[in-house]
Each structure stands twice: as C-alpha cells, then as structure tokens.
Amino acid sequence: MSKFLILLGILLIVIGVLWPFLGKLGLGRLPGDIVIERDNVHVYIPITTSILVSILLSFVFWLFNR
C-alpha cells in the first residue's frame, strides 16, 4: 500500500509539472469531449480525455505490478 501511495504522489507531481505543456498538446479538447456553453453556464464533459487517461494509467500501473 505504501508503494502505491508513493507512486501516486509522484505521478500527481509529474502531471502537475507537465500540465501547461499538456494543455498545448490539446489534451482536454479531443474529439468526443463535450462542451456546452450557454449564457451563464459552462459545462465540460471530457469523455475521450478520461478514456485516454484511464488507458495510460492502467498501462503504467500494469508495468509497476509486473
């Protein structure tokens, strides 16, 4: 359990540092992400981005468990 929490913390730090660069790559604006903008309401549903992040994290955790 402690290894998992340490790896999760390191992963969050790395994502936090890389966040400005990931925004420039278009992560969060992929086809399949739903954006609804009305007068005073902005709704963002990142379906494709969530699937992509889930696949990447599953692969990373699979590598660490081998």
N, C-alpha and C positions, 0 to 999 in steps of 0.2 A: 504494500500500500504506500509506503514512503517513497519508493522509486517512482511510482505513478504520479504522486503529487509533485515531486521534484521535476519530473519531465513535463508535467502540465504547466508548472510555473515557468520553466524555461521556454516552453512553446508560446505561452502568452507574452512573455517579454520579447521574443523574436517577432511575433506578429505585431506587437505594439511599435517596435522599431521600424518594421517594414511597411506599416500601414500607409504612410504617404506615397510610397512607391507602388503599392498595390492599387491604390486609387487611380494612379496614372495609367495602369495597365487595363483598366476597365472592369476590374473586379467589383461587382455590385451593380453593374449596368449591362449585364449579359442578356441575350435574348431569352425570354422566359421569366425574367424579373418583372413584376407587375408594379406600376407606378400610377396612382390615381391622384390627380390634383384638382381640387375644387376651390371655391372662394377662400375659405379659411381652413381647409383640411388638406393635409398631405399624407397619403397612405402609401407605404412602400412594403412590398411583399417579395423578398428575394428568394424565389423558389429555386431557380437554376444555380445561383450562387451558393445556396445552402446545400444542394446536392453535391456540387463540386467540392466544397469544403469538407463535407462528410466523407466523400470518397478519399480525399487526400489524407484526412486524419485517420481513417480506417487503415490505410496503407502504412502510415507512419507507425501506428500502434502495433500493427501486424509485424513490422520489421523489428520493433523493440521486444516483442514477445518470442521471437524465434531463438 
